[in-house]
Amino acid sequence: MSNPVSVLVIGAGPAGMMAAGTAAKAGATTVLLERNSRVGRKLLITGKGRCNITNDCEIPELIAHIPSNGRFLYSAFHHFSSQDTMCFFEEQGVPIKIERGNRVFPCSDKAVDVVDAMYRFVKKTGVKLLHERAKSLIIEENRIQGVITEAGKTILADSVVIACGGLSYPGTGSTGDGYELARQAGHTIIDPTPSLVPVVVQETWCKKLQGLSLRNISIKVRNRKQQKVVYQDFGELLFTHFGLSGPVILSASAHMRPMESGCFEIEIDLKPALSMEQLDKRLQRDFGQFSNRDFSNALGELLPRKLIPVAVELSQIAPNTKCNQISKEERLRFVHLLKHLAVTVQGFRPIAEAIVTSGGVAASEINPKTMESKKIQGLYFAGEVIDVDAYTGGFNLQIAFSTGWVAGNSASGGY
């Protein structure tokens, strides 16, 4: 392109599309670069394909759900809040609904509707979409001049917004391009680590439960070094060949920082609706009903079939012990096991399996009011490429929408 465009946005994810559409809406000639053949590929798989758009809460609560650099986002959330996000999608023809924990979803439960709405927004505002991969920045005298693509094309621009994500789900295009571009501009990259990710555990019995999903359990995550509970939750858990996954585990992983093998323990309560006393009475009733059965054959009404052999093994009660021969001490020990089933965390699964990336461009090197680089004039950042990440519940997408809106407006001179 011989004539410079006003704003060039790199990456057509939620942050990039919001930035590009916002800039174009403010009157800037805007180009959006996307290396994939279609936009919003990672957005399509969020929320198990349902897309948890945002969380219906006030700014202090948004910030409270961001474990690192939350205060950096105060201005961005003030300019574009979760209420603004909900209004935005309603205006784009996507009716929304609010579910447990103030999580906001499209009424259709289809992430594709969210992606299509953002694509319509981009096209309607006049953004030019190019399927190219940015290879390097053009910088002269500490000011951005444009980019050079992988194909060797030079695109001149007054402003450039880097919004090409982190390292999670590389199949969607998040391969760390943004970090390399930011390094070219002299920015510090905080080491990317996985967040909202399954965990590997030391206990080998977990592998025997591979594929078992438990819906109504509670967990506590304990930091053994600090001897304190750092997180607790209620919901669904999945056993895998390497350890644990599922919604409560993904959420818990964001609280296991810094990760160190053996530092964190996850304690699973298999019967959170019952106290120790209530569960003991329930067990006594079952043992009374099946008094002449072997212990291993008397738990079918209490536990999932796949869990029974493991629970029996961990109880240290012989499987063929008759229920009427089990001592009170053994029974209470088994009750305690069911309420405090503990596993030791060895580490996270690879960053490619994480929902989001923790780390990225140092927030201290970005102006929080504009998302502009403090090092290079005309260079802006938005979304997961920045060193900010949140817990599950729609908070990470809200970060993308808010920083994208601010970067787009700032890059275009919109406010």
C-alpha positions in Angstrom: 0.0 0.0 0.0 1.6 3.3 -1.1 -0.8 5.5 0.8 -0.7 5.1 4.6 -3.8 4.0 6.4 -4.8 5.7 9.6 -5.0 2.5 11.8 -3.6 -1.0 11.1 -4.8 -3.7 13.5 -3.0 -7.0 13.7 -5.1 -10.0 14.7 -8.9 -10.5 14.1 -9.8 -12.0 17.5 -12.2 -10.3 19.9 -9.7 -7.5 20.9 -8.6 -6.9 17.3 -12.1 -6.8 15.8 -13.3 -4.5 18.5 -10.2 -2.2 18.0 -10.6 -2.2 14.2 -14.4 -1.6 14.2 -14.1 1.1 16.8 -11.4 2.9 15.0 -13.3 2.8 11.7 -16.5 3.9 13.4 -14.6 7.0 14.6 -13.7 7.8 11.0 -10.2 6.3 10.6 -9.3 4.4 7.5 -8.6 1.0 9.0 -7.0 -2.2 7.9 -7.3 -5.5 9.9 -4.6 -8.1 9.3 -5.6 -11.8 10.1 -3.3 -14.7 9.3 -6.1 -17.2 9.3 -8.6 -17.7 6.6 -11.4 -16.7 8.9 -11.8 -14.4 11.9 -12.4 -15.2 15.5 -11.2 -18.8 15.5 -10.4 -19.0 19.2 -13.6 -17.1 20.0 -15.5 -20.0 18.4 -14.3 -22.5 21.0 -14.7 -20.4 24.1 -17.2 -21.5 26.7 -17.4 -25.0 25.2 -18.7 -23.4 22.0 -21.2 -21.3 23.9 -19.0 -18.2 24.3 -19.1 -16.6 27.8 -19.1 -13.0 26.5 -18.6 -11.1 29.8 -19.6 -11.0 33.4 -22.5 -8.8 34.6 -20.7 -7.0 37.4 -19.3 -3.6 38.4 -15.7 -2.5 37.8 -14.4 -3.4 41.3 -15.6 -6.9 40.9 -14.1 -7.2 37.4 -10.7 -6.1 38.8 -11.0 -8.5 41.7 -11.1 -11.4 39.2 -7.8 -10.4 37.6 -4.9 -11.9 39.6 -2.2 -9.8 38.0 -2.2 -6.1 37.0 -5.9 -5.8 37.6 -5.6 -2.1 38.4 -4.0 -1.5 35.0 -7.5 -2.1 33.5 -9.4 0.4 35.7 -9.5 3.1 33.0 -10.3 0.6 30.2 -13.2 -0.9 32.2 -14.4 2.6 33.0 -14.5 3.5 29.3 -16.0 0.2 28.1 -17.7 -1.8 30.9 -19.4 -5.2 30.9 -22.7 -3.3 30.6 -21.3 -1.7 27.4 -20.3 -5.1 26.1 -23.8 -6.4 26.7 -25.4 -3.4 25.0 -22.9 -3.8 22.1 -24.0 -7.3 21.3 -27.7 -6.5 21.7 -27.2 -3.7 19.1 -25.4 -6.2 16.8 -28.4 -8.5 16.9 -27.2 -11.0 19.5 -29.8 -11.4 22.4 -28.0 -12.2 25.6 -28.9 -14.0 28.9 -27.3 -14.1 32.3 -26.6 -17.4 34.1 -25.1 -18.6 37.3 -22.3 -16.4 38.6 -23.4 -13.5 36.4 -22.0 -15.2 33.4 -23.3 -13.7 30.1 -24.0 -15.9 27.1 -25.8 -15.4 23.8 -29.4 -16.7 24.0 -28.6 -19.1 21.2 -25.7 -20.7 23.1 -23.7 -20.5 19.9 -20.3 -18.8 19.8 -20.6 -18.5 16.1 -23.3 -15.9 16.6 -20.9 -13.8 18.5 -18.1 -14.2 15.9 -20.6 -13.4 13.1 -21.8 -10.3 14.9 -18.2 -9.0 15.4 -17.5 -9.7 11.7 -20.6 -7.7 10.7 -19.5 -4.9 12.9 -16.1 -4.8 11.3 -17.5 -4.9 7.7 -20.3 -2.4 8.5 -17.8 0.2 9.8 -15.7 0.0 6.6 -12.7 -2.0 7.9 -10.6 -3.6 5.1 -9.8 -7.2 6.1 -6.5 -8.6 4.7 -5.5 -12.2 5.3 -1.8 -11.6 5.8 0.7 -12.3 8.6 2.6 -9.4 10.1 6.3 -10.2 10.2 8.0 -7.0 11.4 7.2 -3.4 12.4 8.5 -0.4 10.6 9.8 2.1 13.2 11.6 5.4 12.6 12.7 7.8 15.2 10.6 6.1 18.0 7.4 6.3 15.9 5.5 3.5 14.2 5.4 3.7 10.4 3.6 0.5 9.5 4.4 -3.2 9.1 6.0 -5.6 6.6 4.0 -8.8 6.0 5.4 -12.4 5.7 4.7 -12.1 2.0 7.0 -9.1 1.8 4.2 -6.5 1.4 4.8 -3.1 3.1 1.7 -1.5 4.7 2.2 2.0 5.9 0.1 3.2 8.9 -0.1 6.2 11.2 -1.0 3.8 14.1 -0.6 0.1 14.7 -2.6 -2.0 17.2 -1.1 -5.4 18.2 -3.9 -7.7 19.2 -2.8 -11.2 18.1 -3.2 -13.1 21.3 -0.9 -15.2 23.4 0.3 -18.8 23.1 -2.8 -20.8 24.1 -4.5 -22.9 21.4 -1.8 -22.3 18.7 -4.1 -24.1 16.2 -6.2 -21.0 16.2 -3.3 -18.8 15.3 -2.1 -17.8 18.7 1.6 -18.6 18.3 3.2 -15.6 20.0 3.6 -13.3 17.0 2.6 -10.4 19.2 5.4 -10.9 21.6 8.0 -10.9 18.8 6.6 -7.7 17.3 6.6 -6.1 20.8 10.2 -7.1 21.3 11.1 -5.4 18.0 9.7 -2.2 19.6 11.9 -2.7 22.7 9.2 -4.0 25.0 9.7 -6.3 27.9 7.9 -9.7 27.6 6.9 -11.2 30.9 7.5 -15.0 30.5 4.2 -16.5 29.1 2.8 -19.3 31.3 -0.4 -21.3 31.1 -3.5 -20.1 32.9 -7.0 -21.7 33.1 -5.3 -25.0 32.3 -5.6 -28.7 33.3 -3.2 -30.0 36.0 -0.9 -33.0 36.1 -0.9 -34.8 39.4 1.5 -37.2 41.1 -1.0 -39.8 42.2 -1.2 -42.7 39.7 -4.7 -43.8 40.7 -6.1 -40.8 38.8 -5.3 -42.5 35.5 -7.7 -45.4 36.5 -10.5 -42.8 36.6 -9.8 -41.4 33.1 -13.0 -40.1 31.5 -15.0 -40.0 34.8 -16.8 -36.7 35.2 -18.1 -35.7 38.6 -20.7 -32.8 38.5 -21.5 -31.8 42.0 -18.2 -31.9 43.9 -16.3 -29.2 45.8 -12.6 -28.6 45.9 -10.1 -26.7 48.0 -6.6 -25.8 46.7 -4.0 -25.7 49.5 -0.6 -24.1 49.2 1.5 -26.5 51.3 4.4 -24.0 51.8 2.1 -21.3 53.0 -0.2 -23.8 54.8 -3.3 -22.0 53.6 -6.3 -22.5 51.3 -5.8 -20.3 48.2 -9.0 -21.3 46.3 -12.2 -23.2 46.7 -15.0 -24.0 44.3 -18.1 -26.1 43.5 -19.0 -27.7 40.2 -17.7 -30.2 37.7 -14.4 -32.1 37.6 -13.0 -34.5 35.0 -10.4 -37.2 35.6 -7.9 -37.6 32.8 -4.9 -39.8 32.0 -2.6 -37.1 33.4 -4.6 -35.8 36.3 -7.5 -33.4 36.5 -9.5 -31.1 34.3 -13.0 -29.6 34.1 -14.4 -26.1 35.0 -13.4 -26.1 38.7 -9.8 -27.2 37.9 -9.3 -24.7 35.1 -10.5 -21.9 37.5 -8.3 -23.2 40.3 -5.2 -23.3 38.1 -5.2 -19.4 37.9 -4.6 -19.4 41.7 -1.6 -21.8 41.6 1.1 -19.2 41.2 4.0 -19.6 41.0 3.7 -23.2 40.0 6.2 -25.6 41.7 5.9 -29.3 41.8 4.4 -30.5 45.1 3.6 -27.0 46.3 -0.2 -27.3 45.7 -2.7 -29.9 46.9 -6.2 -30.3 45.6 -8.7 -31.7 48.1 -11.9 -33.1 46.6 -15.1 -33.4 48.6 -17.1 -36.1 46.8 -20.2 -35.4 48.9 -20.3 -31.6 49.7 -24.0 -31.7 50.4 -23.4 -33.9 53.4 -21.5 -33.2 56.6 -19.1 -35.8 58.0 -21.8 -36.8 60.5 -24.5 -37.1 57.8 -22.3 -39.0 55.5 -21.4 -41.4 58.3 -25.1 -42.0 59.0 -25.7 -42.6 55.3 -22.8 -45.1 55.2 -24.2 -46.9 58.3 -27.6 -47.3 56.6 -25.9 -48.7 53.5 -23.8 -51.1 55.5 -26.8 -52.2 57.5 -28.8 -52.8 54.3 -25.9 -54.8 52.7 -24.5 -56.2 55.9 -23.5 -59.6 54.4 -22.1 -58.1 51.2 -18.4 -57.5 50.5 -17.3 -53.9 51.1 -16.5 -53.5 47.4 -20.0 -54.5 46.4 -21.9 -52.3 48.9 -21.0 -48.8 47.5 -23.0 -48.8 44.2 -25.6 -46.4 45.6 -23.0 -44.0 47.0 -20.4 -43.7 44.3 -20.0 -43.9 40.5 -19.1 -47.5 39.5 -15.7 -46.4 38.1 -14.7 -44.7 41.3 -15.5 -47.6 43.6 -12.4 -49.8 43.1 -10.1 -46.7 43.6 -12.0 -45.6 46.7 -11.8 -49.2 48.1 -8.0 -49.3 47.4 -7.4 -45.9 49.0 -9.5 -46.9 52.1 -7.1 -49.7 53.0 -10.1 -51.8 53.8 -9.9 -55.3 52.2 -12.4 -55.5 49.3 -13.8 -58.8 50.5 -14.5 -57.6 54.1 -18.1 -58.0 54.9 -19.9 -54.8 55.7 -20.9 -56.0 59.2 -17.3 -56.6 60.0 -16.0 -53.1 59.2 -15.1 -51.3 62.4 -16.2 -47.8 63.4 -12.7 -46.6 63.0 -12.4 -48.0 59.5 -15.8 -46.5 58.6 -15.0 -43.1 59.8 -11.6 -43.2 58.0 -13.6 -44.0 54.8 -16.0 -41.1 55.4 -12.9 -38.8 55.8 -11.5 -40.1 52.5 -14.7 -39.3 50.7 -14.8 -35.7 52.1 -11.0 -35.1 51.7 -9.8 -37.0 48.6 -6.4 -35.3 48.1 -4.1 -35.1 45.1 -0.7 -33.5 44.7 -0.2 -31.1 41.8 2.9 -31.9 39.8 2.5 -29.1 37.3 0.4 -27.6 34.5 -0.4 -29.1 31.1 1.4 -27.4 28.2 0.5 -23.8 27.4 -1.0 -24.9 24.1 -3.8 -26.5 26.2 -4.5 -23.4 28.3 -7.5 -21.3 27.7 -5.5 -18.1 28.2 -1.9 -17.1 28.5 -0.5 -15.4 31.7 2.3 -13.1 30.9 3.0 -11.0 27.8 3.9 -7.4 27.1 4.7 -5.7 30.4 1.7 -3.6 31.5 4.1 -1.0 33.1 5.2 -0.1 29.5 1.7 0.6 28.3 -0.3 3.7 29.0 -3.4 2.3 30.7 -5.6 5.2 29.6 -4.9 4.8 25.9 -3.2 1.3 25.5 -0.4 3.1 23.7 3.2 2.0 24.1 5.3 4.2 26.3 8.3 3.4 24.1 7.0 3.9 20.5 4.5 6.5 19.5 1.6 5.3 17.5 1.9 1.6 18.7 -0.9 0.2 20.8 -1.7 -3.1 22.4 -5.0 -4.9 23.1 -6.2 -8.2 24.6 -4.3 -11.3 25.6 -0.9 -10.1 24.3 -0.7 -7.8 27.4 0.4 -9.2 30.8 -3.2 -9.3 32.2 -5.4 -12.4 32.6 -8.4 -13.3 34.6 -10.3 -16.2 36.2 -13.1 -17.9 34.3 -16.5 -16.4 34.1 -16.3 -14.0 31.1 -13.6 -11.8 32.5 -10.9 -12.5 29.9 -13.2 -11.6 27.0 -14.2 -8.4 28.8 -10.5 -7.5 29.0 -10.3 -8.1 25.2 -13.3 -6.0 24.5 -12.4 -3.1 26.8 -8.7 -2.9 25.8 -9.7 -3.3 22.1 -12.2 -0.4 22.4 -9.7 1.9 24.1 -6.9 1.0 21.7 -9.2 1.5 18.6 -10.5 4.9 19.9 -7.0 6.1 20.9 -5.3 5.0 17.7 -8.0 6.8 15.6 -8.0 9.9 17.8 -11.6 9.1 18.8 -11.2 10.4 22.3 
